[in-house]
Structure formats: structure tokens, C-alpha cells
Amino acid sequence: GDSTGMLLLISTASPADVATAVTTLPGLGYSCSVSDDFGADFCQLPGSAPDAEEMIVARDGVWIYLSTSNRNGRAFLSDIASGIWG
């Protein structure tokens, strides 16, 4: 059957380590750009199912990872980023 859910992980590291990690994501299949929504690096990877995806927002030493299944997680992710960075 279909699954529905979200997995959210928020981590911190040095800003340099976070910036370096973002540069590795395109090699893993993510599409990345700077997002006006988040004021940060935003990377997205389609999931293994049509309604699944992985998203990463990275800025100022903070790494937010969100994996969704049958959910639109972008609005949720935007709220989280706003709560962290204002």
C-alpha cells in the first residue's frame, strides 16, 4: 500500500563544512540552487516513488534534511527555515 510520512533531521556543523557538503549533492543526483524562499542553498532529489522526494536546506552551519512520501513538504520546510533564520 501507499505510505504517507515525513522524516525531518536538523543538524549543525561549521559553516565551511556545511558549504562543502552542499557541493557534493549534485554528484548524488540532487538539483541545487539558492532559494529565495529560504535565503539558503536548496537541494531537491526526486524519490523512488512518484510522490516521494528529499529536500535539503543549508545555511550558516545548519543542515535541514526532509524526506517526504505522499506529502508536500516544501511549505513545512519553509516554516522551519523561517523559524531558524527568521
PLY file of the C-alpha trace (Angstrom):
ply
format ascii 1.0
element vertex 86
property float x
property float y
property float z
element edge 85
property int vertex1
property int vertex2
end_header
0.00 0.00 0.00
0.85 3.66 -0.04
2.82 5.17 2.78
2.50 8.73 3.99
5.03 10.48 6.15
7.93 12.80 6.71
11.40 12.42 8.13
13.00 15.63 9.39
16.61 15.93 10.54
18.23 19.20 11.61
21.98 19.22 12.17
24.67 21.79 12.81
28.31 21.87 11.77
30.83 24.53 10.93
29.59 26.80 8.12
32.55 25.70 5.97
31.69 22.01 6.42
28.04 22.63 5.54
29.03 24.63 2.43
31.43 21.87 1.35
28.77 19.19 1.85
26.33 21.09 -0.38
28.85 20.97 -3.25
28.75 17.14 -3.16
24.97 16.88 -3.57
24.74 17.34 -7.39
27.02 14.31 -7.75
24.41 12.34 -5.79
21.61 13.39 -8.15
20.28 16.45 -6.32
19.43 19.63 -8.18
20.64 22.62 -6.15
20.22 26.37 -6.25
19.96 29.32 -3.90
16.29 29.68 -2.98
14.60 32.98 -2.27
12.06 31.04 -0.18
14.73 30.01 2.28
17.54 32.51 1.71
19.78 29.46 1.63
21.07 26.65 -0.55
18.14 24.42 -1.51
18.66 20.96 -2.97
15.99 18.54 -4.11
16.05 14.89 -5.16
13.06 13.03 -6.57
12.30 9.93 -4.54
11.97 6.36 -5.65
8.17 6.73 -5.89
6.22 9.42 -7.79
5.07 11.14 -4.59
8.36 10.95 -2.69
11.21 13.45 -2.54
14.16 14.55 -0.48
14.99 18.19 0.23
17.94 19.85 1.91
18.27 23.44 3.05
21.72 24.56 4.19
22.87 27.90 5.57
25.12 29.31 8.30
26.20 25.94 9.65
22.68 24.47 9.73
21.65 21.49 7.60
17.95 20.64 7.32
17.01 17.36 5.65
13.40 16.50 4.86
12.20 13.31 3.17
8.52 13.08 2.28
6.18 10.42 1.00
2.74 11.43 -0.28
3.15 14.86 1.33
4.04 18.29 0.03
6.85 19.14 2.40
8.03 22.41 0.89
5.63 24.63 2.89
6.54 22.76 6.07
10.22 23.19 5.25
9.70 26.90 4.61
8.12 27.32 8.06
11.03 25.50 9.69
13.62 27.60 7.85
11.80 30.80 8.82
11.80 29.67 12.44
15.55 29.07 12.36
16.75 32.03 10.29
13.90 34.48 10.77
0 1
1 2
2 3
3 4
4 5
5 6
6 7
7 8
8 9
9 10
10 11
11 12
12 13
13 14
14 15
15 16
16 17
17 18
18 19
19 20
20 21
21 22
22 23
23 24
24 25
25 26
26 27
27 28
28 29
29 30
30 31
31 32
32 33
33 34
34 35
35 36
36 37
37 38
38 39
39 40
40 41
41 42
42 43
43 44
44 45
45 46
46 47
47 48
48 49
49 50
50 51
51 52
52 53
53 54
54 55
55 56
56 57
57 58
58 59
59 60
60 61
61 62
62 63
63 64
64 65
65 66
66 67
67 68
68 69
69 70
70 71
71 72
72 73
73 74
74 75
75 76
76 77
77 78
78 79
79 80
80 81
81 82
82 83
83 84
84 85
